[in-house]
Amino acid sequence: MATVREVISATSVAVTMLLIIFWDMVTSSPAKAELRLIPSISLSERYDTNIFYAPTELIPKGVKRDDFATILGTQLQLFESRRDGYTKITAGLTGTGYANNPALNYVATQVDGVAKLDDLIGQLVDGARLTLADNFRYTPQPPGFLAGDKAPSVTDPFIRGIQVYRANSITNTFSAAAAYPVARGLDLRGDYAFSFIRFGTPQIGTGIGFFDTNVHSWSVGPGFRISDHQNFNISYLSSKTDFVGTGSRFEFETRGLAAEYQIRAPTWTAKANIGANVLDPGDRIFPIGSLSLTGKFPQIPTVQVMLTRTVAPLFFGTFGAMISNVVSVSSQYDFSRVLSMTGSANYAINESAPIKTTTFKSVGTSAALTYKLTRTWATTLSYEYSKLDGDLQGQPYVVDRHATMFSLTARWP
């Protein structure tokens, strides 16, 4: 578990990255920039059949695993646009209180920021492009799958379908993506990301532990612009993951190659990525890749389909590498200008590697019906279901959960 010193150090990294993004926003020339602030608040009532996110047999006797919760949330979006760049920051604070388990009341926060700095870096290196992004999250309920209709600005390597039980956690991912034009239609591209997760004291005693984790990853390679709507990239990939507080230092590394093709049309975008990673220790080769499709249509404004396979960190139950396969589908349907429905479905299979000793299979679904009362106010009725079926070195670990929620939200444009 993370010490106070480690938590302070980890939080300072996240704050520094977000301050860099905020600095770009406040130092932009007012004459060339447009700034928008969008505040919102929400009040929700939720019934949850498993507030511990844990198997029934591991929840202490006499403690109710189901409960009603009152949730008050507030969020502020700041968006600043310029001719050759933009900055966007979303900060949210959520307080949750339980009817039967007040000791579990908590306040969670999430901050997501992205800054496209082409205008700034272009003054130093002609034609260069640079994008910085950071996502910070503090919560006692680390998510198994991404929730909501908008993904964060960076890829979180710890959200791969494994829903862990309640424990305070701090997660942060910082990324930098740069490109330099070498010739007409040819760029040299490079990416770097640093992610960490830190856990506090578990809120139930299960005997199944967490492992604080750091992940460094980078890639470099040429990018080809086939046309205004098509791109093809080749990348050399490398990553290093280490686990903290395991009694003895353990780490694994990956290196490999990947090719990516992207095509954009007026109403949809598709991307395909295929490659292979060598996992060390073990020196075994694992195929990796992804396939995504995002479309917008008159009656279905958003459809997203994503399949990914990658080598990711396994930080729950045991530590090491895992081969992670995730399928996600989400959609929105507008019945009218005031009534809409959103839905999502996720499925994941995660297996420890290079030796298969631990397996997690998980399912997550959600549906929400939203009615706009006015331009500012809206109500939402939503439902979630998740199931995690794990085999931790022969020990079964099964978590089943249902949740229903009614929300009232105000958003000022």
Buried (B, 14 or more C-beta within 10 A) or exposed (E): BBEEEBBEEBBEBBBEBBEBBBEBBEEBEEEEBEEEEEEBEBEBBBBBEBBBBBBEEBBEEEBEBBBBBBBBBBBBBBBBBBEEBBBBBBBBBBBBBBEEBEEBEBEBBBBBBBBBBBBBBBEEEEEBBBBBBBBBBBBBBBBBBBEEBEBBBBBBBBBBBBBBBBBBBBBBBBBBBBBBBEEEEEBBBBBBBBBBBBBBEBBBEBEBBBBBBBBBBBBBBBBEBEEEEEBBBBBEBBBBBBBBBBEEEBBBBBBBBBBBBBBBEEEEBBBBBBBBBBBBEEEEEBEBBBBBBBBEEEEEBBBBBBBBBBBBBBBBBBBBBBBBBBBBBBBBBBEEEEEBBBBBBBBBBBBBBBEEBBBBBBBBBBBBBBBBEEEEEBEBBBBBBBBBBBBBEEEEBEBBBBBBBEBBBBBEE
